[in-house]
């Protein structure tokens, strides 16, 4: 048995009493900070060039992100250049703050101040790693040594800020105890408190304390316990904005963030679609839209998710997965028959109830809210069902099939998907519908017809039908009067084999608008010979003609079925059943006569 798991050290949860975060709910959006141009960009196989970064920056501004980390200007020429271009090129709106990252090292801090010169709103984000593992493996330092790195940086930054602030810069500070998740919480609170004091933060001029899940190594609920404990333990909590920077190593980035917000965080650093090192940063889109589905305004605009996705894929050369929440190509698509049926019923419920709320099963959000189309919601393959087929017919082509007809046509489509072994398109489904109902070949067809409304001898309005029926190579002129076109037609064909059908159900509606609108009629007949039931469909701009076409469609489908049956056996069985019923009735009459 493979026992490699034994070499890993289990995470030790933070003990906490009286935790309060599980009882809370998210009721407002956090402050959003995009780290796409720094964390996201450094994780790309081919980092973005200047034009791609500018396009990305402007998209973030359009979405509504107010704090954007633009890079690490002291670490590379390209990051320095984008910083200067954004400032000197006038790309930064007055209500947007750029954020720059720097390690807690003197020469890098000095270079960073040079890079941000002339900017209006800036967050200077400095950091050093504080985790147990990093202290032991990377730095070989104790806690005091690590704290001194942070406080020395804070002292230098505070000193150098004076001239920038004097020149009119709105300069704010952010500190990250990198690898926060792997740091003892008492020490994390201690080093952050030291930074607060050395940077001279106050309740009026707060520092951002960014608490990174640099490498995700515990469950989201355990992180929430850590965060609530940290917030309780930090002496100058009122001097800090608590910020999260989650990564996704365990696949729990979204949950870690949401629980972190419950535990006291007020700000989130994230990237579009979760781009970032290893398994990525937390996805800003998913977080924001999760709030949206709970009736919370995320303060971000993802109403044209396709355009945002196109920009992202073009600039990063990274694909957005088909199952990516809210943005993936297939996230609003149902192949399962039961899912399709529920969605179809939900759509009809929304129409009939006029509900102000979104109440469609299997669709947590209205696709239109992110600029997605309704058409791809239901797609048909061998796993699909009758509800999905009906949905496609209605939403693509305007045919609102009677509910009782769904199983019949669903079976036709199912047979075809089993035959081809793959998904079939809406156009394929329409072709099957035409072949099965609208273009059914013989034996009967209507060669000529006319209708006339008239008053009968009792003064009631009736309809007279005159027409010519083709049967194989023969023709027959027929005429009948009835209380409507269907009744008149059946009276006209009495004596024909095609008259041996019982009328069961009827539905009609328009499938186009305007003076040249087309109507469709669905009629269900029962074959009196075989006792099988068949739907027929007719379309016409003539409201009298469409029902007749539907009747002929149904009858022709029945005759096509009869051709595959042993009709002699069916007729013999039917005659035997009728004879037995007659004999039983006669015997009952004789018994009744004896009793009298």
C-alpha positions in Angstrom: 0.0 0.0 0.0 1.2 3.5 -0.9 2.2 5.3 2.4 3.6 8.6 1.1 1.0 10.5 3.0 2.9 9.8 6.3 5.6 12.3 5.5 3.2 15.3 5.7 2.7 17.2 9.0 -1.1 17.8 9.7 -2.2 21.4 10.1 -2.7 22.4 13.8 -6.0 24.4 14.2 -6.0 27.6 16.2 -7.9 27.0 19.4 -10.7 29.6 19.9 -13.6 29.8 22.2 -16.9 31.5 21.5 -16.3 31.9 17.8 -18.9 34.2 16.2 -18.3 34.0 12.5 -20.5 30.9 11.8 -23.6 32.9 12.8 -22.9 35.8 10.4 -23.9 36.4 6.7 -22.3 38.5 4.0 -24.5 41.6 3.6 -22.2 44.0 1.7 -19.3 43.8 -0.7 -15.7 44.1 0.5 -13.2 46.6 -0.9 -11.9 44.9 -4.0 -8.3 45.0 -5.0 -7.2 43.4 -8.3 -3.8 41.8 -8.3 -4.0 40.6 -11.9 -1.2 42.8 -13.1 1.2 41.6 -10.4 0.3 38.2 -8.9 -1.5 37.2 -12.1 1.0 38.5 -14.5 4.0 36.9 -12.8 2.3 33.5 -13.1 1.9 33.6 -16.9 4.1 31.6 -19.2 4.5 34.7 -21.3 4.0 37.8 -19.2 1.8 40.6 -20.7 3.4 43.3 -22.7 2.7 47.0 -22.3 -0.4 47.2 -24.5 -1.9 44.1 -23.0 -1.3 45.5 -19.5 -3.0 48.8 -20.4 -6.0 47.0 -22.0 -6.3 44.9 -18.9 -6.0 47.9 -16.6 -8.7 49.8 -18.4 -11.0 46.7 -18.3 -10.6 46.5 -14.5 -11.5 50.2 -14.2 -14.6 49.6 -16.4 -15.6 46.7 -14.2 -15.5 49.0 -11.2 -12.3 47.9 -9.4 -11.1 50.9 -7.3 -7.8 49.5 -6.1 -5.4 47.9 -8.6 -2.0 46.4 -7.8 0.0 47.3 -11.0 3.2 45.5 -10.3 6.5 45.3 -8.5 8.2 48.3 -9.9 11.5 47.9 -8.0 11.9 44.3 -9.2 11.8 44.6 -13.0 12.1 47.2 -15.7 8.8 46.2 -17.3 6.9 46.7 -14.0 8.6 50.1 -13.5 7.7 51.1 -17.1 4.0 50.2 -16.7 3.9 52.2 -13.5 5.4 55.3 -15.2 3.1 54.9 -18.2 0.0 54.7 -16.1 1.0 57.8 -14.2 2.4 59.9 -17.0 0.0 58.7 -19.6 -3.1 59.8 -17.6 -4.6 56.4 -17.5 -5.6 56.4 -13.8 -9.0 57.9 -13.0 -9.2 60.1 -9.9 -11.3 57.6 -8.0 -8.9 54.7 -8.6 -5.9 53.9 -6.4 -2.8 52.1 -7.8 -1.0 49.7 -5.5 2.7 48.8 -5.8 4.4 45.9 -4.1 7.8 45.9 -2.5 9.8 43.6 -0.3 10.9 45.0 3.1 14.3 45.9 1.8 15.8 49.4 1.8 17.1 49.7 -1.8 13.8 48.3 -3.2 11.7 50.7 -1.1 13.7 53.7 -2.4 13.3 52.5 -6.0 9.5 52.1 -5.4 9.2 55.8 -4.2 10.9 56.8 -7.4 8.4 54.8 -9.5 5.3 56.2 -7.9 6.3 59.9 -8.1 3.5 62.1 -9.4 0.7 59.6 -8.8 -2.4 60.9 -7.1 -3.6 57.9 -5.1 -1.2 55.1 -4.1 -1.1 52.2 -1.7 2.5 51.2 -0.9 2.3 47.5 -0.1 5.4 46.1 1.7 5.9 42.6 3.1 8.1 40.0 4.6 7.6 36.3 5.3 6.7 35.4 8.9 5.7 31.7 8.9 7.4 29.1 11.0 8.6 27.2 8.0 10.1 30.3 6.3 11.8 31.4 9.5 13.4 28.0 9.8 14.2 27.1 6.2 14.7 30.4 4.3 15.8 33.1 6.8 17.3 31.1 9.7 15.9 33.8 12.1 13.9 34.0 15.2 10.8 36.1 15.7 12.6 39.2 16.8 14.8 39.2 13.7 11.8 38.8 11.4 9.9 41.6 13.3 12.9 43.9 12.9 12.9 43.5 9.1 9.2 44.6 9.1 9.7 47.6 11.5 12.8 48.8 9.8 10.9 48.9 6.5 8.0 50.7 8.2 10.3 53.3 9.6 11.9 54.0 6.2 8.6 54.1 4.4 7.1 56.5 6.9 10.2 58.8 6.7 10.2 58.8 2.9 6.5 59.4 2.7 6.7 62.9 4.0 7.9 64.5 0.7 5.4 62.5 -1.4 2.5 63.5 0.8 3.7 67.1 0.8 3.6 67.0 -3.0 -0.1 66.1 -2.8 0.0 62.3 -3.0 -2.8 60.4 -1.1 -0.4 57.7 0.1 -1.7 54.8 2.1 0.2 51.8 3.6 -0.3 48.1 3.4 1.6 45.4 5.2 1.5 41.6 4.5 2.9 39.1 6.9 3.5 36.7 4.0 2.6 33.1 4.7 0.1 34.3 7.3 -1.7 30.9 7.2 1.5 29.2 8.4 2.3 31.7 11.1 1.5 31.4 14.8 -1.5 33.7 15.3 -0.1 35.3 18.5 3.1 36.1 16.6 1.1 37.3 13.6 -0.8 39.8 15.8 2.5 40.8 17.5 4.4 41.7 14.3 1.4 43.5 12.8 1.0 45.5 16.0 4.6 46.5 15.7 4.2 47.6 12.1 1.1 49.6 13.1 3.1 51.5 15.7 6.1 52.1 13.5 4.0 53.3 10.5 2.0 55.5 12.9 -1.4 54.2 11.8 -4.4 55.7 13.5 -8.2 55.0 13.4 -8.4 58.0 11.0 -5.4 56.9 8.8 -5.6 53.1 8.9 -3.1 50.7 7.6 -4.2 47.8 5.4 -3.1 44.5 7.1 -3.2 42.0 4.3 -3.3 38.4 5.6 -2.2 36.1 2.7 -3.2 32.5 2.3 0.2 32.4 0.5 -0.1 28.6 0.3 -3.4 27.2 1.3 -2.8 24.6 3.9 -5.9 24.3 6.0 -9.7 24.1 5.7 -11.7 27.3 5.2 -13.4 27.0 8.6 -10.0 26.7 10.3 -8.8 29.8 8.5 -11.9 31.7 9.7 -11.0 30.6 13.3 -7.5 31.9 12.8 -8.7 35.2 11.4 -11.3 35.8 14.2 -8.6 35.0 16.8 -6.1 37.4 15.1 -8.7 40.2 15.0 -9.4 39.7 18.7 -5.8 39.5 19.7 -4.5 42.5 17.7 -4.3 45.4 20.2 -4.9 48.2 17.6 -7.6 46.5 15.6 -9.3 49.9 15.1 -6.2 51.2 13.2 -6.3 48.5 10.6 -8.3 47.4 7.5 -8.2 43.6 7.4 -7.5 42.3 3.9 -7.4 38.8 2.5 -5.2 37.5 -0.3 -6.2 33.8 -0.8 -4.5 31.3 -3.0 -6.2 28.1 -4.2 -3.8 25.2 -3.4 -6.5 23.1 -1.8 -9.2 24.3 -4.2 -10.9 26.2 -1.4 -10.0 29.8 -2.3 -13.6 31.0 -2.6 -14.8 29.3 0.6 -11.7 30.6 2.5 -12.5 34.1 1.4 -16.2 34.0 2.1 -15.5 32.6 5.6 -12.8 35.1 6.1 -15.2 37.9 5.4 -17.5 36.4 8.0 -14.6 36.4 10.5 -13.8 40.0 10.2 -12.1 40.8 6.8 -13.1 44.0 5.0 -11.1 43.8 1.8 -10.2 41.1 -0.8 -7.2 40.9 -3.2 -8.2 38.7 -6.1 -7.8 38.1 -9.9 -10.2 37.7 -12.8 -11.0 34.0 -13.2 -8.4 33.1 -10.5 -5.2 33.4 -12.5 -2.1 33.2 -10.2 0.7 31.1 -9.0 0.3 27.3 -8.9 -3.5 26.7 -8.7 -4.1 30.4 -8.8 -5.4 33.3 -6.7 -9.1 33.5 -5.6 -11.4 34.3 -8.4 -12.9 37.8 -8.2 -15.7 36.9 -10.6 -16.9 33.9 -8.6 -16.8 35.8 -5.3 -18.7 38.8 -6.7 -21.4 36.8 -8.5 -21.9 34.6 -5.5 -22.8 37.7 -3.6 -25.0 38.8 -6.5 -27.0 35.6 -6.3 -27.7 36.3 -2.7 -29.2 39.7 -3.4 -26.0 41.6 -2.4 -24.6 44.3 -4.7 -21.0 43.3 -5.3 -20.1 46.8 -6.6 -18.5 45.2 -9.7 -20.0 45.1 -13.2 -19.9 41.7 -14.9 -22.9 42.3 -17.1 -20.8 41.5 -20.2 -18.8 38.5 -19.0 -18.0 37.3 -22.5 -16.2 40.6 -23.4 -14.2 40.4 -20.1 -13.4 36.7 -20.8 -12.3 37.6 -24.3 -10.0 40.3 -23.0 -8.6 38.0 -20.4 -7.8 35.2 -22.8 -6.3 37.5 -25.4 -4.0 39.3 -22.9 -3.0 36.4 -20.7 -3.0 33.6 -23.3 -4.8 31.5 -20.6 -8.1 29.8 -21.3 -11.2 30.1 -19.2 -12.4 26.6 -18.6 -15.8 25.4 -19.9 -16.9 24.8 -16.3 -15.6 28.0 -14.8 -18.4 29.4 -12.6 -20.5 32.0 -14.3 -18.2 32.5 -17.3 -17.5 29.0 -18.6 -19.1 28.1 -22.0 -21.1 25.2 -20.5 -22.1 26.6 -17.0 -25.6 27.4 -18.0 -26.0 24.3 -20.1 -28.0 21.2 -19.2 -27.7 17.9 -21.0 -29.5 15.8 -18.3 -33.1 15.0 -19.1 -34.4 15.7 -15.6 -32.5 19.0 -15.4 -33.9 20.1 -18.8 -37.4 19.2 -17.8 -37.1 21.3 -14.5 -35.6 24.2 -16.4 -38.4 24.1 -18.9 -41.0 24.1 -16.2 -39.2 26.9 -14.4 -39.3 29.1 -17.5 -43.0 28.5 -17.9 -43.5 29.2 -14.2 -41.7 32.5 -14.5 -43.9 33.5 -17.4 -47.2 32.5 -15.8 -46.5 33.8 -12.2 -44.9 37.1 -13.1 -42.6 36.5 -10.1 -40.1 39.4 -9.4 -37.6 36.8 -8.2 -35.4 34.4 -10.2 -36.9 30.9 -9.6 -35.7 28.5 -12.2 -34.2 25.1 -11.0 -30.6 24.4 -11.9 -29.9 28.0 -12.9 -28.6 29.9 -9.9 -28.4 33.1 -11.9 -30.2 34.6 -14.9 -27.7 34.1 -17.7 -28.8 37.5 -19.1 -27.4 39.2 -16.0 -23.9 38.4 -17.2 -24.7 39.0 -20.9 -25.1 35.3 -21.8 -27.7 34.0 -24.3 -30.6 31.7 -23.4 -30.3 29.6 -26.4 -27.4 27.4 -25.3 -29.0 26.6 -21.9 -30.3 23.2 -23.1 -28.4 21.0 -25.5 -29.4 17.6 -26.6 -27.5 14.4 -26.5 -28.2 10.8 -25.5 -28.6 11.8 -21.8 -31.3 14.4 -22.6 -35.0 14.0 -22.2 -38.4 15.1 -23.4 -38.3 18.4 -21.4 -35.1 19.5 -23.1 -36.4 18.7 -26.6 -39.6 20.7 -25.9 -37.5 23.6 -24.6 -35.4 23.7 -27.8 -38.5 23.6 -30.0 -40.1 26.5 -28.1 -37.1 28.7 -27.5 -35.4 28.3 -30.9 -38.4 27.8 -33.2 -41.5 29.0 -31.4 -43.3 25.6 -31.2 -44.9 25.2 -27.7 -45.6 21.5 -27.8 -48.5 20.2 -25.7 -47.1 18.6 -22.5 -48.7 15.3 -23.5 -46.8 15.4 -26.7 -43.4 15.7 -25.0 -42.8 12.0 -24.5 -43.7 11.1 -28.1 -41.3 13.6 -29.8 -38.7 13.1 -27.1 -38.6 9.4 -28.0 -38.0 10.4 -31.7 -35.1 12.6 -30.7 -33.7 10.1 -28.2 -33.6 7.4 -31.0 -31.6 9.8 -33.2 -29.1 10.7 -30.5 -28.6 7.0 -29.7 -28.0 6.4 -33.4 -25.4 9.2 -34.0 -23.8 8.8 -30.5 -23.2 12.5 -30.0 -24.9 15.9 -29.4 -27.4 17.0 -32.0 -28.0 20.7 -32.8 -31.3 22.6 -32.6 -31.4 22.6 -36.4 -31.1 18.8 -36.4 -34.0 18.6 -33.9 -36.1 20.8 -36.2 -35.4 18.6 -39.1 -36.5 15.5 -37.1 -39.7 17.4 -36.2 -40.4 18.3 -39.9 -39.8 14.8 -41.0 -41.9 13.2 -38.3 -44.9 15.6 -38.3 -44.9 18.3 -41.1 -43.5 16.4 -44.1 -45.1 13.0 -43.4 -45.6 11.1 -46.7 -49.1 9.7 -47.6 -51.1 7.9 -48.0 -53.5 10.9 -47.5 -53.1 14.5 -48.6 -55.4 17.4 -49.1 -55.4 18.5 -52.8 -58.0 21.3 -52.5 -60.2 22.8 -49.8 -62.6 25.6 -49.0 -64.5 26.7 -45.9 -67.7 28.7 -45.6 -69.4 29.9 -42.5 -73.2 29.8 -42.7 -76.4 29.7 -40.6 -78.2 26.4 -40.3 -81.9 25.9 -40.2 -81.9 26.6 -36.4 -80.0 29.8 -36.9 -76.7 28.6 -35.5 -73.4 29.4 -37.1 -71.8 26.3 -38.8 -68.9 25.7 -41.1 -69.1 23.9 -44.4 -66.0 22.1 -45.7 -65.5 21.2 -49.3 -62.3 19.5 -50.5 -60.5 17.0 -52.5 -58.6 14.2 -50.8 -55.7 12.3 -52.4 -55.3 8.7 -51.4 -52.3 7.1 -53.0 -53.2 7.5 -56.7 -56.9 8.1 -56.2 -58.8 11.3 -55.5 -62.2 11.9 -53.9 -64.3 15.0 -53.5 -65.8 15.3 -50.1 -68.1 17.7 -48.3 -69.3 18.1 -44.7 -70.9 20.5 -42.3 -70.0 20.9 -38.6 -69.9 23.3 -35.7 -66.3 24.1 -36.6 -63.6 23.2 -39.2 -62.5 20.0 -37.5 -66.1 18.7 -37.0 -66.9 19.6 -40.6 -63.8 17.8 -41.9 -64.6 14.6 -39.9 -68.1 14.7 -41.2 -66.8 15.0 -44.8 -64.6 11.9 -44.6 -67.1 9.6 -43.1 -66.9 6.3 -44.9 -63.2 6.6 -45.5 -60.7 4.4 -43.7 -59.2 7.7 -42.4 -62.4 8.3 -40.5 -61.6 5.5 -38.1 -59.9 7.7 -35.6 -61.2 9.3 -32.4 -60.4 13.0 -31.6 -58.7 13.3 -28.2 -56.8 16.6 -27.8 -56.1 19.9 -29.5 -53.9 22.9 -29.1 -53.0 25.8 -31.3 -50.9 29.0 -31.1 -49.1 31.5 -33.4 -45.4 31.0 -34.2 -44.9 34.4 -35.7 -46.4 37.8 -35.3 -47.9 40.4 -37.7 -50.5 40.3 -40.5 -48.7 37.3 -42.1 -48.5 35.3 -38.9 -48.3 31.5 -39.1 -50.4 29.4 -36.8 -49.6 25.9 -35.6 -52.1 23.2 -34.5 -51.4 20.0 -32.6 -54.0 17.3 -32.6 -54.1 13.9 -30.9 -56.1 11.1 -32.5 -56.6 7.5 -31.4 -56.6 4.8 -34.0 -59.8 2.8 -33.5 -58.2 -0.3 -35.1 -54.9 -0.5 -33.1 -55.9 1.7 -30.1 -52.6 3.5 -30.5 -52.4 7.3 -30.1 -50.7 9.7 -32.5 -50.0 13.4 -32.5 -50.2 15.4 -35.7 -49.0 18.9 -36.5 -50.2 21.4 -39.0 -49.0 24.9 -39.9 -50.7 27.5 -42.0 -51.6 31.2 -42.1 -55.2 30.0 -42.5 -56.7 29.3 -39.0 -59.1 26.7 -40.5 -56.5 24.9 -42.5 -53.8 24.2 -39.8 -56.1 21.8 -37.8 -56.8 19.8 -41.0 -53.2 19.5 -41.8 -52.6 18.3 -38.2 -55.4 15.7 -38.6 -53.8 14.4 -41.8 -50.4 14.4 -40.2 -51.7 12.2 -37.3 -53.5 9.8 -39.6 -50.5 9.4 -41.9 -48.3 8.7 -38.9 -50.8 6.0 -37.8 -50.8 4.4 -41.3 -47.0 4.5 -41.3 -47.1 2.5 -38.0 -49.7 0.2 -39.3 -47.3 -0.8 -42.1 -44.9 -2.2 -39.5 -47.7 -4.1 -37.6 -49.3 -7.5 -38.1 -52.7 -5.9 -38.9 -54.5 -9.2 -39.5 -53.6 -10.3 -36.0 -54.6 -6.9 -34.5 -57.9 -6.9 -36.3 -58.6 -10.6 -35.3 -57.8 -9.8 -31.7 -60.0 -6.7 -31.8 -62.9 -8.6 -33.4 -62.4 -11.4 -30.8 -62.5 -8.8 -28.0 -65.6 -7.1 -29.4 -67.3 -10.5 -29.8 -66.4 -11.5 -26.2 -67.7 -8.1 -24.9 -70.9 -8.6 -26.9 -71.4 -12.1 -25.6 -70.8 -10.9 -22.0 -73.3 -8.1 -22.4 -75.9 -10.5 -23.8 -75.3 -12.9 -20.9 -75.7 -10.1 -18.4 -79.0 -9.1 -20.0 -80.3 -12.6 -19.7 -79.3 -12.8 -16.1 -81.0 -9.5 -15.4 -84.2 -10.7 -17.2 -84.2 -13.9 -15.0 -83.9 -11.9 -11.8 -86.9 -9.7 -12.9 
